[in-house]
Amino acid sequence: MANNQGPQGNYDPAGSTQMFRAFVDDAPQTRQAAPAASSGPRIGLIAGLVAAVVIVAAVAWLALS
């Protein structure tokens, strides 16, 4: 059985506090590599939104004409 007590002695039956702390402690390392590739997904998101607006406009135009 795992020791699920934090530094203050609070019992955490799911162990989620330890998992969250591990995630938070690991997050700054992954953020350092992220800025180099951040423009790629943003361009894809903008292109997807433009495509969605064009499709909705085309459907509205066909429905109203």
Contacts in CASP RR format, 6 or more apart in sequence:
PFRMAT RR
TARGET T0000
AUTHOR 0000-0000-0000
METHOD contacts of the structure
MODEL  1
MANNQGPQGNYDPAGSTQMFRAFVDDAPQTRQAAPAASSGPRIGLIAGLV
AAVVIVAAVAWLALS
2 15 0 8 1.000
4 11 0 8 1.000
4 12 0 8 1.000
4 13 0 8 1.000
4 14 0 8 1.000
4 15 0 8 1.000
4 18 0 8 1.000
5 11 0 8 1.000
5 12 0 8 1.000
6 12 0 8 1.000
6 17 0 8 1.000
6 18 0 8 1.000
10 17 0 8 1.000
12 18 0 8 1.000
END
